[in-house]
């Protein structure tokens, strides 16, 4: 895995988070403010665990730093970074393309 692939995963997690959030709202589920972050975290944990995504192992190959984390810890921390990274992607997309009244948005 590369750092670019990690960023792409964050973008995909944000896209799926927006899709799930939109679907839930269309079915009449009232979502609290923190629910999108929870959805993002659940997706990130599933992706990181399923794909054995370890961002710190990638950084150890790029930088002369050995983090020495057990794989499970690296995967869990990578999931947290993916979830927070997807929120950063969401904020960036909102700034680049602000919502317009009367349109359905995925983010």
C-alpha positions in Angstrom: 0.0 0.0 0.0 1.1 3.5 -0.7 0.3 6.9 0.8 -1.7 7.7 -2.3 -3.8 4.6 -1.9 -4.4 5.6 1.7 -5.8 9.0 0.6 -8.0 7.3 -2.0 -9.4 5.0 0.8 -10.2 8.1 2.8 -12.0 9.6 -0.2 -14.0 6.4 -0.7 -14.9 6.2 2.9 -16.2 9.8 2.8 -18.2 8.9 -0.3 -19.8 5.9 1.3 -20.4 7.8 4.5 -22.3 10.5 2.6 -24.3 7.8 0.7 -25.3 6.0 3.9 -26.2 9.3 5.6 -28.3 10.3 2.7 -30.1 7.0 2.6 -30.8 7.0 6.3 -32.2 10.6 6.1 -34.4 9.6 3.1 -35.8 6.8 5.2 -36.8 9.3 7.9 -34.0 8.5 10.4 -33.1 11.7 12.3 -29.3 11.7 12.6 -27.5 13.5 15.4 -24.4 15.6 14.5 -21.9 13.0 15.6 -23.5 10.2 13.6 -21.6 10.9 10.4 -18.4 10.5 12.3 -19.5 7.2 13.8 -20.5 6.0 10.3 -17.1 7.0 9.0 -15.3 5.3 11.9 -17.3 2.0 11.4 -16.5 2.0 7.7 -12.8 2.9 8.3 -12.5 0.0 10.8 -14.1 -2.4 8.4 -11.8 -1.3 5.5 -8.7 -1.2 7.6 -9.3 -4.6 9.3 -10.5 -6.3 6.1 -7.6 -5.0 4.0 -5.0 -5.1 6.8 -4.3 -1.4 6.2 -1.4 -0.2 8.4 -0.5 3.4 7.7 2.4 3.3 10.1 4.0 0.3 8.3 3.7 2.4 5.1 5.4 5.3 6.8 8.1 3.1 8.1 9.0 2.1 4.5 9.0 5.8 3.4 10.7 7.4 6.4 13.7 6.2 8.3 11.5 5.7 11.4 10.5 2.3 12.8 7.2 2.8 14.8 7.4 -0.8 16.1 3.6 -1.0 16.5 2.0 -4.4 16.7 -0.1 -4.9 13.5 -3.4 -4.8 15.4 -2.6 -1.4 16.9 -1.4 -0.1 13.5 -4.6 -1.2 11.9 -6.8 0.4 14.6 -4.9 3.7 14.5 -5.0 3.6 10.7 -8.8 3.3 10.9 -9.0 6.3 13.1 -6.8 8.3 10.7 -8.9 7.1 7.7 -12.1 8.2 9.5 -10.7 11.6 10.4 -9.2 11.9 7.0 -12.5 11.3 5.4 -14.0 14.1 7.4 -11.2 16.4 6.2 -12.0 15.3 2.6 -15.7 16.2 3.3 -14.8 19.6 4.6 -12.6 20.2 1.5 -15.4 19.1 -0.9 -17.9 21.4 0.9 -15.5 24.4 0.5 -14.8 23.6 -3.2 -18.4 23.0 -4.1 -20.8 24.7 -1.6 -24.3 23.2 -1.4 -27.0 25.0 -3.4 -30.6 25.2 -2.3 -32.9 22.6 -3.7 -30.2 20.2 -4.8 -29.4 16.7 -3.4 -25.8 16.5 -2.3 -23.7 13.4 -1.5 -21.4 15.4 0.8 
